Amino acid sequence: MEQPKISRAQVYGLSSAALALFLIAIDMSAFAPALPAIENEFGFDITTSQWVINGYALVFGILVVTGGRLADIYGRKRAFITGTGIFALCSLLGGLSIDMAMLLVVRCLMGIGAALMWPSIIGMTYSLVSKEYAGQVGGGLMAVLGLANIVGPIAGGVLAEYLSWRWIFYINIPLALTAILLCWKSVPDDVPTGTREKVDYLGVITLSVSLFSLLISLNLASEIGFRHPLVVYLLMAFLIFICLFIVLERRNQEMALIPADIITNKTFCVVSIVTLLSAMMFFVVLLFMPQFFIEYRGFTAVQSGFAMVPLMATFALTSYLSGALHKQLGAKILICVGLVCKGAGIFSLSYLNHESEYLELIPGLIILGIGIGLFNPAVTTVAVSVVDSSRSSLASAILYMFKIAGGALGLGINATIVAFAPVVVEGIGRAYTVNAYFALSAFIIAVFFVPGPLPKVLSGR
């Protein structure tokens, strides 16, 4: 039977979603090679400049579930246009930033825009086409993410080198406005009626305050020490608000940020912990490798962007191939092998020093890319498959929250490790070693607690 043809309106709608998805993903990686230029202009070091990536990621990660709830209440189209509008406005303000404080606030606000955009993109995309095209649409979304991961560091390096890091913001504006126009013209209104969805605002606030308190305390500790009263008070605030978050989540039950039926699902909790432990590696390499290339190997911003291609391209290619491997090996094997590769890759990179040549680092980048590409699709499949089908979208959003927020948390921890080291390059090696142990811990948990049969070759059948 011949598949129904896709209309022009559907093409415009899919183009709008793809463009917005590209914007969200590329803004995670494009700033990595530009951070040294930002540090030089504003006179800050990496413990502060890492918030350009970390602030965006943390707010995005914490609010992505809330963004999904708001899209369910007010409609995906409205949430998408609102989020993309925030993204465009903040991009303008980011390009006009007069100091580091303004830049970091803007980056956090961009995280709010991305959190509204992401769940709306997924929902709009699948609602625009018939089920016959669902597989092609899913593959197309993965292709857009892969392209953004490859293009991000290169584009950021080129703009920082030949124009200014501010153009990384400015280039977002016409792209975001185009996405808004295409969505407004082609996507039908989808405001739901009689929805029971509510937003757990107190849960969002307590989780946000707790994580920000922890990360700021780590940032300050590298300058004033862990015994300083301000650091101690911030750590106390983290403990108080994380406890309040747990109490509120148990009280809110079904309307909680993480509903009771999901948080009590043992397999989902295990998968979330494994994701949290392993999430930081991509962020840490994304932050520190361009710094190393520029500061110690004399690379330009453009060269440092191209230097990240082995990681990004391998990650994208392996993610694409993981679907076929999943049928042969199963999710558990892919998760475990992915964690082994992630740990081996980051441990290989931990040996870098002042004399390390780029060619020596390529194997570690490739192995790490393979690990991320195997791990991410497989762990998402497990998380979605162990919950009720009505919770699949929410479960994937919660797992994404663990992934992004965990990566941001790990980035703050690793930036502190680097700041306490006598030499930056030595601190990077220490941070990567710590990440290798996190990967080992995640691997042990996955081996014993993630369900799944062994492949026939290993089981002897």
C-alpha positions in Angstrom: 0.0 0.0 0.0 1.4 3.4 -1.0 2.2 5.8 1.8 0.3 9.1 1.9 2.3 12.0 0.6 3.5 14.7 2.9 1.9 18.1 2.3 3.8 21.4 2.0 2.4 22.4 5.5 3.8 19.3 7.0 7.2 19.9 5.4 7.2 23.5 6.8 6.2 22.2 10.3 8.9 19.5 10.3 11.4 22.0 9.1 10.4 24.3 12.0 10.9 21.5 14.5 14.2 20.4 13.0 15.6 24.0 12.9 14.6 24.5 16.6 16.2 21.1 17.6 19.4 22.1 15.8 19.4 25.4 17.7 19.0 23.7 21.1 21.7 21.1 20.4 24.3 23.4 18.8 24.1 25.9 21.6 25.4 23.2 24.0 28.6 22.6 22.0 29.3 25.8 20.0 30.6 27.8 23.0 33.3 25.2 24.0 36.0 26.6 21.7 34.9 30.2 22.3 35.3 30.1 26.1 39.0 31.2 26.1 38.0 34.3 24.1 35.2 35.0 26.6 37.6 34.6 29.5 40.1 37.0 27.9 37.5 39.7 27.3 35.9 39.6 30.8 39.0 38.6 32.8 37.7 35.4 34.4 39.0 31.8 34.5 37.5 28.5 33.6 35.7 28.0 37.0 33.5 30.9 36.1 33.3 30.7 32.3 32.2 27.0 32.5 28.8 28.4 33.7 28.3 29.6 30.1 27.7 26.0 29.2 26.7 24.8 32.7 24.0 27.4 33.4 22.2 26.7 30.2 22.4 22.9 30.6 21.3 22.9 34.3 18.3 25.1 33.8 17.4 23.2 30.6 17.7 19.9 32.4 15.8 20.8 35.5 12.9 22.4 33.6 12.5 20.1 30.6 9.9 18.0 32.4 8.0 21.1 33.4 8.2 22.2 29.8 6.5 19.0 28.8 3.7 19.6 31.4 3.2 23.2 30.2 3.0 21.9 26.6 0.3 19.4 27.6 -1.7 22.1 29.4 -1.5 25.0 27.0 -0.7 23.3 23.7 2.6 22.3 22.0 2.4 25.1 19.4 2.1 27.8 22.0 4.8 26.4 24.2 7.1 26.1 21.1 6.6 29.6 19.9 7.0 31.0 23.5 10.1 29.0 24.1 11.7 29.9 20.7 10.8 33.6 21.3 12.6 33.5 24.7 15.5 31.8 23.0 15.7 34.5 20.2 15.4 37.4 22.7 18.0 36.0 25.0 20.3 35.4 22.1 20.1 39.1 21.3 20.8 40.1 24.9 23.7 37.5 25.1 25.4 39.1 22.1 25.0 42.5 23.8 26.4 41.3 27.2 28.5 44.0 28.9 29.9 41.7 31.6 30.1 38.1 32.7 27.2 38.4 35.1 24.8 39.5 32.3 26.1 36.8 30.1 25.5 34.0 32.6 22.0 35.2 33.5 21.1 35.3 29.8 22.5 31.8 29.3 20.3 30.5 32.2 17.2 32.2 30.6 18.0 30.5 27.3 17.8 27.2 29.2 14.2 28.1 30.0 13.5 28.7 26.3 15.1 25.4 25.4 13.1 23.5 28.1 9.8 24.8 26.5 11.0 24.0 23.0 12.3 20.5 23.5 9.2 18.5 24.5 7.1 20.6 22.1 9.4 19.7 19.2 9.1 16.0 19.9 5.3 16.1 20.3 4.7 18.4 17.3 6.9 16.3 15.0 5.1 13.0 15.6 1.7 14.7 15.5 2.4 16.2 12.1 2.8 12.9 10.2 1.0 9.6 10.1 2.3 6.4 11.8 3.8 5.2 8.5 6.4 8.0 8.7 7.1 7.7 12.5 10.4 5.7 12.0 11.7 8.2 9.4 10.8 11.1 11.6 12.7 9.6 14.5 15.7 8.9 12.3 15.5 12.5 11.1 15.6 13.9 14.6 18.7 11.8 15.4 20.3 13.0 12.2 19.7 16.6 13.2 21.2 16.0 16.6 24.2 14.3 15.1 24.7 17.2 12.6 24.4 19.8 15.4 27.0 17.9 17.5 29.5 17.9 14.6 28.8 21.5 13.4 28.6 23.1 16.9 32.3 23.2 17.9 33.4 24.0 14.3 30.9 26.9 13.9 31.7 28.2 17.4 35.4 28.2 16.6 35.0 29.9 13.3 32.8 32.6 14.7 35.0 33.2 17.7 38.1 33.3 15.6 37.0 35.5 12.6 34.1 37.6 14.0 33.5 37.4 17.7 32.0 34.9 20.2 29.0 37.3 20.3 28.1 36.1 16.8 27.3 32.6 18.3 24.4 34.4 19.8 23.5 36.6 16.9 23.3 33.7 14.4 20.5 32.2 16.6 18.2 35.1 16.0 17.3 34.7 12.3 17.1 30.9 12.7 14.8 31.1 15.7 12.5 33.7 14.0 12.4 31.4 10.9 11.3 28.5 13.1 8.6 30.6 14.7 7.2 31.8 11.4 7.2 28.3 9.9 5.5 26.9 13.0 2.9 29.7 13.1 2.0 29.2 9.5 1.9 25.4 9.2 1.3 23.8 12.6 -2.4 23.6 13.7 -3.5 24.8 17.1 -3.6 22.0 19.6 -4.8 23.6 22.9 -6.2 20.6 24.9 -9.5 20.7 26.6 -10.2 19.3 30.1 -6.6 18.4 30.8 -5.8 17.2 34.4 -2.1 18.1 34.1 -0.6 20.4 36.7 2.8 21.8 37.2 4.8 21.0 40.3 6.2 24.5 40.8 7.4 23.9 44.3 9.3 20.8 43.2 10.9 22.7 40.4 11.9 25.6 42.8 13.3 23.3 45.5 15.3 21.1 43.1 16.7 24.2 41.3 17.7 26.0 44.5 19.4 22.8 45.8 21.4 22.1 42.7 22.4 25.7 42.2 23.5 26.0 45.8 25.7 22.9 45.4 27.3 24.1 42.2 27.9 27.7 43.4 29.4 26.3 46.6 31.8 24.2 44.6 32.7 27.2 42.4 33.4 29.4 45.4 35.3 26.7 47.3 38.0 26.7 44.7 38.6 30.4 45.5 37.9 30.7 49.3 38.1 27.1 50.5 35.5 24.7 51.8 35.7 26.0 55.4 34.5 29.5 54.5 31.1 30.3 56.1 29.5 31.2 52.7 30.5 27.8 51.3 29.2 26.0 54.4 25.9 27.9 54.3 25.4 27.0 50.6 26.1 23.4 51.2 23.6 23.5 54.1 21.1 25.1 51.7 21.7 22.3 49.2 20.9 19.6 51.8 17.8 21.4 53.2 16.3 22.0 49.8 17.0 18.6 48.4 15.3 17.1 51.5 12.3 19.5 50.9 12.2 18.3 47.3 12.0 14.7 48.3 9.2 15.4 50.9 7.2 17.4 48.3 7.6 14.7 45.7 6.3 12.1 48.1 3.3 14.3 49.0 2.4 15.4 45.4 2.2 11.8 44.2 0.9 11.7 40.6 1.4 15.5 39.9 5.0 15.5 41.3 7.9 16.5 39.0 8.8 12.8 39.2 5.5 10.9 39.8 5.3 8.2 42.4 4.7 5.4 40.0 7.9 6.3 38.1 10.2 6.9 41.1 9.1 3.6 42.7 9.9 1.7 39.5 13.2 0.0 40.5 14.5 -0.5 37.0 13.8 3.1 36.0 15.6 4.3 39.2 18.6 2.1 38.4 18.7 3.4 34.8 18.5 7.0 36.1 21.4 6.5 38.5 23.5 4.9 35.8 22.7 7.9 33.5 23.5 10.4 36.2 26.9 8.8 37.0 27.9 8.6 33.3 26.4 11.9 32.1 29.3 14.2 33.0 31.9 12.7 30.6 30.6 14.4 27.4 30.2 17.8 29.1 33.7 17.6 30.7 35.5 16.7 27.5 33.4 19.3 25.6 34.6 22.0 28.1 38.3 21.0 28.8 39.6 19.7 25.5 39.2 23.0 23.6 40.8 24.7 26.6 43.8 22.3 26.4 44.2 22.7 22.6 44.1 26.5 22.8 46.1 27.1 25.9 48.7 24.3 25.7 48.9 23.3 22.0 48.6 26.7 20.5 45.5 25.8 18.5 43.2 28.6 17.2 39.5 28.5 18.1 38.8 27.1 14.6 41.4 24.4 15.0 40.1 23.4 18.4 36.6 23.1 17.0 37.8 20.8 14.2 39.8 18.8 16.8 36.5 17.7 18.4 35.2 16.2 15.2 36.5 12.6 16.0 34.4 12.6 19.1 31.3 14.2 17.6 31.3 12.3 14.3 31.9 8.9 16.1 29.1 9.7 18.6 26.7 10.6 15.7 27.6 7.5 13.6 27.4 5.1 16.5 24.0 6.5 17.6 22.7 5.9 14.1 24.0 2.3 14.0 22.9 1.4 17.5 19.3 0.6 16.3 20.6 -2.4 14.3 22.9 -3.5 17.1 20.0 -3.3 19.6 18.1 -6.0 17.7 21.2 -8.3 17.8 22.6 -7.7 21.3 19.8 -6.1 23.4 19.9 -2.9 25.4 21.8 -4.2 28.5 24.8 -5.3 26.5 24.9 -2.0 24.6 24.6 -0.1 27.9 27.5 -2.1 29.5 29.7 -1.9 26.4 28.9 1.8 26.1 30.0 2.4 29.7 33.2 0.4 29.2 34.1 2.5 26.1 33.2 5.7 27.9 35.4 4.8 30.9 38.3 3.6 28.7 38.1 6.7 26.5 38.1 9.2 29.3 40.8 7.2 31.2 42.9 7.3 28.0 42.5 11.1 27.9 43.5 11.5 31.5 47.1 10.9 30.6 47.4 14.2 28.7 50.2 16.6 29.6 51.9 19.7 28.3 53.7 17.7 25.6 50.7 15.6 24.4 50.2 15.7 20.7 46.8 15.8 19.1 47.2 12.5 17.3 47.9 10.8 20.7 44.4 12.0 21.9 42.4 10.9 18.9 41.9 7.2 20.0 40.5 8.3 23.3 38.1 10.7 21.7 36.9 8.0 19.2 36.5 5.4 22.0 34.5 7.9 24.1 32.3 8.8 21.1 31.6 5.1 20.5 30.6 4.7 24.1 28.3 7.7 24.2 26.7 6.6 20.9 26.0 3.1 22.2 24.9 4.1 25.6 22.4 7.0 25.0 19.8 5.2 22.7 20.0 2.0 24.6 19.4 3.5 28.1 16.5 5.6 26.7 14.9 2.4 25.3 15.1 0.7 28.7 13.7 3.7 30.5 10.7 4.0 28.2 10.0 0.2 28.0 9.8 -0.4 31.8 7.1 2.2 32.5 3.4 2.2 31.4 3.0 3.2 27.8 1.0 6.3 28.9 4.1 7.4 30.8 6.6 6.9 28.0 7.0 10.6 27.0 7.2 11.6 30.6 9.8 8.9 31.4 12.0 10.0 28.5 11.8 13.6 29.6 12.7 12.6 33.2 15.7 10.6 32.0 16.8 13.5 29.9 16.5 15.7 33.0 18.9 13.2 34.8 21.2 13.3 31.8 21.5 17.0 31.4 21.3 18.0 35.1 23.8 15.2 35.9 26.1 16.4 33.2 25.9 20.0 34.6 26.5 18.8 38.1 29.5 16.8 37.0 30.8 19.7 35.1 30.7 21.8 38.3 32.5 19.1 40.3 35.2 18.7 37.6 35.8 22.4 37.3 36.4 22.5 41.1 38.9 19.6 40.7 40.8 21.5 38.0 40.7 24.7 40.1 42.3 23.0 43.1 45.1 21.5 41.0 48.5 23.3 40.9 48.5 23.3 37.1 45.4 23.3 34.9 46.5 20.5 32.6 47.2 18.3 35.7 43.8 19.2 37.0 42.2 18.1 33.7 44.0 14.7 34.0 42.7 14.3 37.6 39.2 15.2 36.6 39.2 12.7 33.7 40.5 10.0 36.1 37.6 10.7 38.5 35.2 10.4 35.6 36.6 7.1 34.6 35.8 5.8 38.1 32.2 7.2 37.8 31.9 5.2 34.6 33.2 2.1 36.4 30.6 2.6 39.1 27.9 3.0 36.6 29.1 -0.2 34.8 29.0 -2.3 38.0 25.4 -1.1 38.7 24.3 -1.8 35.1 25.8 -5.3 35.1 24.0 -6.4 38.3 20.8 -4.3 38.2 19.8 -3.4 34.7 17.5 -6.2 33.4 18.0 -7.8 30.1 19.0 -11.2 28.6 22.5 -12.0 27.5 23.0 -12.4 23.7 22.8 -16.0 22.5 26.6 -16.1 21.9 27.3 -15.3 25.5 24.5 -17.4 27.1 25.6 -20.6 25.3 22.2 -21.1 23.6 
